[in-house]
Each structure stands twice: as C-alpha cells, then as structure tokens.
C-alpha cells in the first residue's frame, strides 16, 4: 500500500532557535527548518534569504518532498539534531518498504520474462537482460544525488543531469541526442500558489510551465509514447497539462506534495517491465511513497528486453 505523510506537531523541546548571548540570531542559508503555520509537517532547507516589506523571508526547498516555498522568519523554527535524526530514521523505513516491494515485483517480472523467452520450455541456458536506460534531469542537485544512489541500488542504467527548471526546455534536445534514453525523467521543484490563480491556471505554478515545455520539446523529437517513456513534474505540479504535453506519468493529480524518490520508483518499474507487456498504472503507483493522489499516468509498455545465450569470456574461449 502507498505510504502517506501526515502532519506531526513537534513538542517544544524538539525545536530550537539559534541564540548568541541571549539574542536570537537570524536563520542562515543551509539551516533545516519547519513552518509553524503548517504544524511543522515538512522539513525544509533554507536555500536563499530575501527581504519583503521590511521582513526577512526564506526561500525553502523540501528536504524529502519536491516542494519549493517561501516563509517569513517569524513562521520558521530551526529543527534540532534529535528531531532531524528521528525524521531521517522514519524516512529510511518508508524507503526500505517501497524498495522491498519493488524488488518483489522485479523478481516476478524476471521469472515471467524468462518463461516467455523460452516459450514455456525448460532449457538449460543463461539469460541476459537489457533494462531501459534513463535520462534523469533534476532541478535539485541534492535530490539528484539521492536518486542516483537509488538507481544504482536497484540496478537501473541512468545518466543524471542537474539543470535549473527554467533551462530544461533549451537543454532537452541536445541531451536526448547525446544519451538516447528509453526513459526520461523531468523533475525538480514546483508549487501551486492560490494567490496567482486557479488550479487550472498554469501561470499559478512555479515551474510547471517549464516542465510542460520540456515534455513538448521531447515529444517533437520522439513522438511515440512507447519509444520514449516520460515522467514529468514535482510537488503540486499541473498534472493535466503534463499529460496533454505527452508525459506517460506525471504529478500531481490532487496537487499534493510528492516524495523526492517517487520518480525513481516509477521509472524503475518501467525499466524492468518486458517491452511486450503493458504496465497497469496502479501497479506502478502502489509502490511509490506518495500514491495516486500525487502521481498518475497512462497505460504504457515496458522497455526491458531479454536475450540469450549469456556466456562469460571463459566459456567463449
């Protein structure tokens, strides 16, 4: 079952403000903070500080969710080491559970692909498999590093690129020509702002329009949804626009936050599904950390190819 993140109210001893000789210091870039107005439900890291209407304001990137936000200093608390450790351990348990489910699915897919490769006959022959190659373009270098580590652990061949969301539409075609991937991930940070428009207005989203433009450019190069499988979006992204632009999978149908690693779980399933099999969307979403409120997509073929025989160099000589 998908795992949903709920708000947790932190007790006062779990929070701290920086003090020097009795005076409260300003929050600094790199601090891990939470918003009091949201009951400290999400941890953020401060990536920039600005001044707005005489009050200092922090630009925030989610530590584990692909959300960008801003908040005045008065709404922020710095999280102490004990609480960060507790959250990190809880996060690790969630990730391990999803990884375990993914590995179970992979074993089942492998058995099926081997059976199909032999037509159901028993043969004493070793197989080799060619999983789909991923081009992962990420607006956050720290998230990209986390995703690359998980790709490596799962065994998905991947080429990762850090690129600011606004630059993605201009860089996508050269990258596609260079990497020639089977699967494309276009992600980073996003957010919906009610003050800027309705949920249907693409202009009310911080980076959705750049994700949409990037997907459209990719589809001009490779129109077929099964020749290039695309995941696009981040927290609260305009799901419908991304699907219309040509994404196979996207976020976020209910405009909720998605986990930083959710794109990896989705495209890994695609990478290890045989190319003759169609992927049921729910089968993909059920192993993610966010579930169907944050992720969705269309029926898509897998990209894995199984071959034989597999022989080592010693066997060939």
C-alpha positions in Angstrom: 0.0 0.0 0.0 1.2 3.6 -0.6 2.5 5.5 2.3 1.1 8.9 3.0 2.9 11.5 5.1 0.8 13.1 7.9 1.5 16.2 9.9 3.1 15.9 13.2 3.1 18.5 15.9 6.5 18.9 17.4 7.0 19.5 21.1 8.9 22.5 22.2 12.0 20.5 23.2 12.4 19.2 19.7 12.8 22.7 18.3 15.4 25.3 18.7 16.2 28.9 17.7 19.8 30.0 17.4 20.9 32.3 20.2 24.0 34.2 21.0 24.3 35.9 24.4 20.5 35.9 24.8 19.8 37.4 21.4 18.0 35.5 18.6 20.2 35.2 15.5 18.8 35.3 12.0 18.2 32.0 10.2 21.0 31.1 7.9 21.2 29.6 4.4 21.6 25.8 4.9 19.6 25.6 8.1 16.9 22.9 8.3 13.6 24.5 9.3 9.9 23.9 9.5 6.9 26.1 9.3 4.8 26.7 12.4 1.7 27.6 10.4 1.8 24.1 8.9 2.4 22.4 12.2 6.0 21.6 11.2 4.8 18.9 8.8 7.6 19.1 6.3 11.3 19.8 6.8 12.9 22.4 4.5 16.4 23.6 3.9 17.0 27.3 3.5 18.5 28.0 0.1 18.1 31.8 0.0 17.1 34.8 2.1 15.3 37.9 0.9 13.6 40.9 2.4 10.0 41.6 1.7 8.1 44.5 3.1 10.6 45.1 5.8 10.6 41.5 7.0 13.1 38.8 6.2 11.8 35.9 4.2 13.5 32.5 3.5 13.3 30.6 0.2 12.8 26.9 1.1 13.4 23.6 -0.6 11.8 20.5 0.9 14.3 18.0 2.3 12.3 14.9 1.3 9.5 16.3 -0.9 9.9 18.2 -4.2 8.4 21.4 -2.9 9.6 25.0 -3.1 8.2 27.5 -0.7 8.8 30.8 1.0 8.1 31.9 4.5 8.8 34.8 6.8 11.3 34.2 9.6 8.6 34.6 12.1 6.9 31.4 10.8 10.1 29.3 10.9 11.7 27.2 13.6 15.1 25.5 13.3 15.0 21.8 13.8 17.4 20.3 16.3 19.6 17.3 15.7 17.5 14.9 17.7 14.4 15.6 15.7 16.3 15.5 12.4 17.6 12.1 13.3 14.1 10.8 14.2 12.7 12.0 10.9 15.6 10.5 9.0 15.1 7.1 10.6 11.3 7.2 9.8 12.1 8.3 6.3 14.5 5.4 5.9 11.9 2.9 7.0 9.5 4.2 4.3 12.1 4.0 1.6 13.1 0.5 2.6 9.5 -0.7 2.5 9.0 0.6 -1.0 12.3 -0.8 -2.1 11.3 -4.2 -0.8 8.0 -4.1 -2.8 9.8 -3.0 -5.9 12.3 -5.9 -5.6 9.4 -8.4 -5.2 7.8 -7.1 -8.4 11.2 -7.3 -10.2 11.6 -10.9 -9.3 8.1 -11.7 -10.6 8.8 -9.8 -13.8 12.1 -11.6 -14.3 10.5 -15.0 -13.9 7.8 -14.1 -16.4 10.2 -12.7 -19.0 12.4 -15.8 -18.8 9.4 -18.1 -19.2 8.2 -16.1 -22.2 11.7 -16.1 -23.7 11.7 -19.9 -23.8 8.1 -20.4 -24.8 7.5 -22.2 -21.6 10.0 -24.9 -22.3 12.7 -25.9 -19.8 16.1 -25.1 -21.2 19.5 -25.1 -19.5 20.6 -21.7 -20.8 21.6 -18.5 -19.1 19.8 -15.2 -19.9 20.9 -11.7 -20.1 18.6 -8.7 -19.7 18.7 -5.1 -21.1 16.8 -2.8 -18.8 15.7 0.6 -20.1 18.2 3.4 -19.9 17.1 6.5 -18.0 18.0 10.2 -18.6 17.2 11.9 -15.3 17.1 15.7 -15.4 16.7 17.3 -11.9 16.4 20.8 -10.7 17.9 20.0 -7.3 21.5 18.6 -7.1 20.9 17.0 -3.7 17.8 15.2 -4.9 19.7 14.1 -8.0 22.4 12.6 -5.8 19.8 10.7 -3.7 18.0 9.4 -6.9 21.3 8.3 -8.5 22.1 6.3 -5.4 18.8 4.5 -5.5 19.0 3.9 -9.3 22.4 2.2 -8.6 21.0 0.1 -5.8 18.1 -1.1 -7.9 20.3 -1.7 -11.0 18.8 0.8 -13.4 21.2 2.3 -16.0 21.0 6.0 -15.7 22.5 9.3 -16.8 21.8 12.1 -14.4 21.9 15.8 -15.1 21.4 18.8 -12.8 19.7 21.6 -14.6 17.6 24.5 -13.3 14.0 24.1 -14.2 13.9 27.3 -16.4 16.8 25.9 -18.5 15.3 22.5 -19.1 13.3 23.3 -22.4 16.5 24.6 -24.1 18.7 21.7 -23.0 16.4 18.7 -23.5 17.1 18.1 -27.2 20.9 18.0 -27.0 20.6 15.7 -24.0 18.3 13.3 -25.8 20.6 13.2 -28.8 23.6 12.6 -26.5 22.1 9.9 -24.2 19.5 8.3 -26.4 17.4 7.1 -23.4 14.4 4.8 -23.3 13.0 6.7 -20.3 13.1 10.4 -19.5 12.6 12.0 -16.1 12.0 15.7 -15.9 11.7 16.9 -12.3 12.9 19.3 -9.6 10.8 21.7 -7.5 7.4 23.1 -8.0 4.5 24.7 -6.1 1.0 25.9 -6.7 0.1 29.4 -5.4 -3.6 30.1 -4.9 -3.0 33.9 -4.9 -1.7 33.6 -8.5 -4.7 31.9 -10.0 -7.0 28.8 -10.0 -5.7 25.3 -10.0 -6.4 25.1 -13.8 -4.2 28.2 -14.5 -0.7 27.1 -15.5 0.6 30.5 -14.6 -0.2 29.8 -10.9 2.5 27.2 -10.7 6.2 28.0 -10.1 7.8 25.6 -12.6 5.0 23.5 -14.2 5.2 25.6 -17.4 8.9 24.7 -17.8 8.2 21.0 -17.3 5.4 21.2 -19.9 7.7 23.0 -22.4 10.4 20.4 -21.8 8.0 17.5 -22.4 6.6 19.1 -25.6 10.2 19.5 -26.9 11.0 15.9 -26.2 7.8 14.8 -28.0 8.8 16.8 -31.1 11.9 14.7 -31.1 10.3 11.3 -30.2 6.5 11.4 -30.6 5.8 7.8 -29.7 4.9 7.3 -26.0 6.4 3.8 -26.1 9.7 4.8 -27.7 10.4 7.3 -25.0 8.6 6.9 -21.7 8.4 10.3 -19.8 7.9 11.1 -16.2 7.5 14.8 -15.5 6.6 17.0 -12.6 7.3 17.7 -8.9 5.2 18.8 -5.9 1.8 20.2 -6.7 2.6 20.3 -10.5 -0.1 20.7 -13.1 -0.8 17.1 -13.8 -3.3 17.5 -16.7 -1.0 19.9 -18.7 1.9 17.5 -18.4 -0.2 14.5 -19.6 -1.5 16.6 -22.5 2.0 17.6 -23.4 3.0 14.0 -23.8 4.1 12.6 -20.4 3.3 9.0 -19.7 3.5 9.6 -15.9 3.2 12.9 -14.1 2.4 14.7 -10.8 0.3 15.8 -9.1 -3.4 14.9 -9.7 -4.6 16.2 -6.3 -1.9 19.0 -6.2 -0.3 17.4 -3.2 3.4 17.0 -2.5 5.4 14.1 -3.9 8.4 12.4 -2.4 11.9 13.1 -3.9 12.4 9.5 -4.8 9.0 8.8 -6.3 10.2 9.3 -10.0 12.8 6.6 -9.4 10.2 4.0 -8.3 8.0 4.7 -11.3 10.7 4.6 -14.0 12.4 1.6 -12.4 9.2 -0.4 -12.8 9.1 0.7 -16.5 12.8 -0.1 -16.9 12.3 -3.7 -15.7 9.0 -4.5 -17.4 9.3 -6.5 -20.6 8.6 -4.5 -23.8 5.8 -6.8 -24.8 3.9 -6.1 -21.5 1.6 -3.2 -20.7 2.1 -1.5 -17.4 -1.0 -1.1 -15.3 -0.9 2.4 -13.8 -2.0 1.2 -10.3 0.7 -1.5 -10.2 3.2 1.3 -10.6 1.7 3.8 -8.1 1.2 1.3 -5.3 4.9 1.0 -4.7 5.6 4.7 -4.5 5.8 6.8 -1.3 3.0 9.2 -2.4 0.4 7.1 -4.1 -2.4 8.1 -6.6 -3.1 11.5 -5.1 0.3 12.7 -6.0 1.1 10.6 -9.1 -0.8 9.4 -12.2 -0.3 8.3 -15.8 -1.4 6.4 -18.8 -1.1 2.8 -19.9 2.5 2.3 -21.1 4.6 -0.5 -22.5 7.7 -1.7 -20.6 11.2 -1.4 -22.1 13.1 -4.4 -20.8 14.5 -6.9 -23.4 15.6 -10.4 -22.5 18.2 -12.3 -24.6 20.2 -15.5 -24.7 22.6 -17.1 -24.5 24.7 -15.4 -21.9 28.3 -16.6 -21.9 31.3 -15.5 -19.9 34.7 -14.8 -21.6 36.0 -18.1 -20.3 33.2 -20.0 -21.9 33.8 -18.3 -25.3 37.5 -19.3 -25.4 
